[in-house]
Amino acid sequence: MIEVQALSKFYGTRKAVDELSFNVEKGEVLGFLGPNGAGKSTTMKILTCFMPATSGTAKVAGNDVFEQPLEVKKRVGYLPETPPVYKDMVVLDYLIYAANLHGLKKAAAKNAALEAIEKCGLGGVKGRLIGNLSKGYRQRVGLAQAIVHRPEVLILDEPTVGLDPKQIIEIRGLIKSLAGDHTVILSTHILPEVQATCSRVLIINQGRIVAIDSLDAISARLRKGNVLSLVVERGTSDLVGKIQSLPGVASVSNPERADGGHRIIVTADESSDIRSAVAKIAFSSDAGLLELKRESMSLEDVFVKLTTVEHSI
């Protein structure tokens, strides 16, 4: 749905975006992360035809952002950090106006506005002035204008900034509900939001991609392998040795007391999924298996590691 190849952008002599290449599949929600000044907003402005790139190519739904900007704009809904709403307009009127700007007329525009109102949970405030709404509802109105023309692609820049925890949960749930019907690029500094919403993560630093994959896959590569946490009731003497003998296992820690039992940490090669084999050994050894899970780095750990050192994966 989105294809970016060798995209670069200079501001004078400063390179804000440096040879970015990535794809976003139809219906996917991609988390777009990076520190301030990394090039996120510049990339989003290029994809929404707000500014041209210096070099490279970008296509949205098969349309080139440089050669077919009007076609791209028809297929993209954009919510910048500050919602582009008119505070002196009524919610419904504003959304009809937004639909008109995208070429919808009369009944079609009103139907599209009412559909966006329903999706964004604005039914109770559709007759109120936008300026009298809470920030959370104004954010919902901004999201409604982004989807009112039923775009194939949504690009959301900090959609929950400044909201309270309840409002963040509501907007996060709304974004998740849009996946599948829309392809979404979500840029945010709220890392738990990405973990809860996105299927893949793209991290850029100094204009370059330093990682793009699922969080689990990125975490595994940074750890240089798969790490399993095993909790058993009884730390049997031969359990560690049996696990150590499995193909692909690099190391096994000695049992330590934890969570009402004994925790064992198993590190295996990145390509080896040994969970089933470890579980079988625990059962056959009568160790009393209480827990078996794959340990992963938090998104915060991944973000800090990839954006504070010269490191890419």
Order of alpha helices (4+ residues) and beta strands (2+ residues): beta-beta-beta-alpha-beta-beta-alpha-beta-alpha-alpha-alpha-beta-alpha-beta-alpha-beta-beta-alpha-beta-alpha-beta-beta-beta-alpha-beta-alpha
